[in-house]
């Protein structure tokens, strides 16, 4: 409670800047200039189309150590999950391979997933799904090759309770990573797996 009040006071004194460029944004996620480069995604999978300020914010989160952006982007994603009426039992972020996570220091998908789980009032499970082997770079591969590249990359903890899982990631490009992760969750006993990402690359 105290930290929440303190955070609110600090935000009033020094409002958070734009997630893409740090310009004053009066507490909004993006300033007016950056907001003009964003496009909402038309569908239940993601919140935004990947590009412009959205791509810049995600790159800052992933590659520039801006972990503070995880909570802000995640809060937007959480509101989207609430509007979509997602009825789930647990929120699971797409995991990174341990070596990759050690290199980066954090999993950006877990940072996004935390506010989503809190807003939906369900647990955030960071151990249900594991990445057991890294995948080589996928940028130049076809969707079929990406799928083959990722086969067996994830393992999920068995659960006889047959939970409804919300799988959260930062960006969906071809959907291959989400599909393979989803397969692992179903194989472990999930009743239903839904997907939610911050941005969809088209």
C-alpha positions as CSV (number, residue, x, y, z in Angstrom):
1,X,0.0,0.0,0.0
2,X,2.7,2.5,1.1
3,X,4.9,1.8,-2.0
4,X,1.8,2.3,-4.3
5,X,1.1,5.6,-2.7
6,X,4.7,6.6,-3.0
7,X,4.9,5.6,-6.6
8,X,1.8,7.7,-7.4
9,X,3.3,10.7,-5.7
10,X,6.6,10.3,-7.6
11,X,4.7,9.9,-10.9
12,X,2.8,13.2,-10.2
13,X,6.1,15.0,-9.4
14,X,7.9,13.4,-12.4
15,X,5.5,11.9,-14.8
16,X,6.7,8.9,-16.8
17,X,8.0,9.8,-20.3
18,X,7.2,8.1,-23.6
19,X,8.1,4.4,-23.7
20,X,9.7,4.8,-27.1
21,X,11.7,8.1,-26.8
22,X,11.4,9.4,-23.2
23,X,9.8,12.6,-24.3
24,X,7.1,14.1,-22.0
25,X,3.9,12.1,-22.4
26,X,1.8,13.3,-19.5
27,X,1.8,9.7,-18.1
28,X,0.6,8.1,-21.4
29,X,2.6,5.2,-22.7
30,X,3.6,7.2,-25.8
31,X,4.0,10.9,-26.6
32,X,1.8,12.4,-29.3
33,X,4.5,12.1,-31.9
34,X,5.2,8.5,-31.2
35,X,1.5,7.6,-30.7
36,X,0.9,8.7,-34.3
37,X,3.2,5.8,-35.5
38,X,1.3,3.1,-33.6
39,X,-1.5,0.9,-34.9
40,X,-3.8,-1.2,-32.8
41,X,-4.0,-4.9,-33.8
42,X,-7.4,-6.0,-35.1
43,X,-7.9,-9.3,-33.3
44,X,-7.6,-11.1,-30.0
45,X,-4.0,-12.2,-30.3
46,X,-2.2,-8.9,-29.7
47,X,-2.5,-5.3,-28.6
48,X,-0.6,-3.5,-31.3
49,X,0.8,-4.0,-34.8
50,X,4.6,-4.3,-34.6
51,X,6.3,-1.2,-35.9
52,X,7.0,2.5,-35.2
53,X,7.1,3.4,-31.5
54,X,5.8,0.0,-30.5
55,X,8.8,-1.7,-32.0
56,X,11.1,1.0,-30.4
57,X,9.6,0.4,-27.0
58,X,10.0,-3.4,-27.3
59,X,13.6,-3.1,-28.5
60,X,14.4,-0.9,-25.5
61,X,12.8,-3.4,-23.2
62,X,14.6,-6.4,-24.7
63,X,18.0,-5.0,-25.7
64,X,18.7,-1.8,-23.8
65,X,18.0,-3.1,-20.2
66,X,14.9,-0.9,-19.8
67,X,13.2,-3.4,-17.5
68,X,11.1,-0.5,-16.2
69,X,9.2,-0.6,-19.4
70,X,8.0,-4.2,-18.7
71,X,5.5,-3.0,-16.1
72,X,4.2,-0.2,-18.3
73,X,3.8,-2.3,-21.4
74,X,2.4,-5.1,-19.3
75,X,-0.2,-2.9,-17.7
76,X,-1.5,-2.0,-21.2
77,X,-1.5,-5.7,-22.1
78,X,-3.4,-6.5,-18.9
79,X,-6.2,-4.1,-19.7
80,X,-6.5,-5.7,-23.1
81,X,-6.7,-9.1,-21.5
82,X,-9.5,-7.8,-19.2
83,X,-11.4,-6.3,-22.2
84,X,-11.2,-9.5,-24.1
85,X,-12.7,-11.3,-21.1
86,X,-10.0,-13.9,-20.8
87,X,-11.1,-16.6,-18.4
88,X,-8.0,-18.4,-17.3
89,X,-6.5,-20.2,-14.3
90,X,-2.9,-19.2,-14.7
91,X,-0.6,-16.9,-16.8
92,X,2.5,-18.3,-18.3
93,X,5.2,-16.3,-20.1
94,X,7.1,-17.8,-23.0
95,X,10.4,-18.8,-21.4
96,X,13.9,-18.1,-22.5
97,X,16.7,-20.7,-22.5
98,X,18.6,-20.4,-19.3
99,X,21.8,-19.4,-21.1
100,X,20.0,-16.7,-23.0
101,X,18.3,-15.4,-19.9
102,X,21.6,-15.3,-18.0
103,X,23.1,-13.3,-20.8
104,X,20.2,-10.8,-20.8
105,X,19.6,-10.9,-17.1
106,X,15.8,-11.1,-17.4
107,X,12.9,-12.5,-19.5
108,X,11.0,-9.6,-21.0
109,X,7.9,-11.8,-21.5
110,X,7.8,-12.5,-17.7
111,X,7.9,-8.8,-17.1
112,X,5.0,-8.3,-19.4
113,X,3.1,-11.2,-17.9
114,X,3.3,-10.1,-14.3
115,X,0.8,-7.2,-14.6
116,X,-1.5,-9.4,-16.7
117,X,-1.7,-12.1,-14.0
118,X,-2.2,-9.5,-11.3
119,X,-5.0,-7.7,-13.2
120,X,-6.8,-11.0,-14.0
121,X,-6.4,-12.1,-10.4
122,X,-4.7,-15.4,-11.2
123,X,-1.2,-16.9,-10.5
124,X,1.8,-16.1,-12.6
125,X,3.7,-19.4,-13.1
126,X,7.3,-19.0,-14.1
127,X,8.2,-22.7,-13.8
128,X,5.3,-24.4,-15.6
129,X,7.0,-24.1,-19.0
130,X,10.7,-24.4,-19.6
131,X,12.9,-23.9,-22.7
132,X,15.1,-26.9,-22.7
133,X,17.2,-26.2,-25.7
134,X,18.1,-23.0,-27.6
135,X,17.1,-22.5,-31.2
136,X,19.5,-21.2,-33.9
137,X,18.6,-17.8,-35.5
138,X,15.3,-17.9,-37.3
139,X,15.1,-14.7,-39.2
140,X,15.8,-16.2,-42.6
141,X,13.8,-19.4,-42.2
142,X,10.4,-20.3,-43.6
143,X,7.6,-21.0,-41.2
144,X,8.0,-24.7,-41.8
145,X,11.7,-24.5,-41.1
146,X,11.1,-22.4,-38.0
147,X,8.7,-25.1,-36.7
148,X,11.2,-27.8,-37.3
149,X,13.9,-25.7,-35.7
150,X,11.9,-25.4,-32.5
151,X,10.5,-28.9,-32.2
152,X,11.3,-30.2,-28.7
153,X,12.5,-26.8,-27.5
154,X,9.9,-26.6,-24.7
155,X,8.8,-28.8,-21.9
156,X,5.9,-28.3,-19.5
157,X,5.2,-29.5,-16.0
158,X,2.4,-32.1,-16.0
159,X,-0.9,-30.9,-14.3
160,X,-3.9,-33.2,-13.8
161,X,-6.0,-30.2,-12.9
162,X,-6.3,-29.4,-16.6
163,X,-5.8,-25.6,-16.2
164,X,-6.8,-22.9,-18.7
165,X,-3.5,-21.2,-19.5
166,X,-2.9,-17.7,-20.9
167,X,0.5,-17.8,-22.8
168,X,2.1,-14.3,-22.9
169,X,4.9,-13.1,-25.2
170,X,6.3,-9.8,-26.4
171,X,6.0,-10.2,-30.2
172,X,4.4,-12.7,-32.5
173,X,6.1,-13.0,-35.9
174,X,4.9,-16.2,-37.5
175,X,3.4,-17.7,-34.4
176,X,5.7,-20.7,-34.5
177,X,7.2,-20.2,-31.0
178,X,3.7,-19.8,-29.5
179,X,2.5,-22.9,-31.3
180,X,5.4,-25.1,-30.1
181,X,5.0,-23.7,-26.5
182,X,1.3,-24.3,-26.7
183,X,1.8,-27.9,-27.8
184,X,4.0,-28.5,-24.8
185,X,1.3,-27.1,-22.5
186,X,-1.4,-29.2,-24.0
187,X,0.8,-32.3,-23.8
188,X,1.2,-31.6,-20.1
189,X,-2.5,-31.5,-19.5
190,X,-3.8,-28.0,-20.2
191,X,-7.5,-27.9,-21.0
192,X,-7.1,-24.7,-23.1
193,X,-4.3,-22.4,-24.0
194,X,-4.9,-18.9,-25.1
195,X,-2.3,-16.5,-26.5
196,X,-1.7,-12.8,-25.9
197,X,1.2,-10.7,-27.1
198,X,2.0,-7.1,-27.0
199,X,2.6,-6.8,-30.7
200,X,2.0,-8.7,-33.8
201,X,4.4,-8.5,-36.8
202,X,2.6,-8.7,-40.1
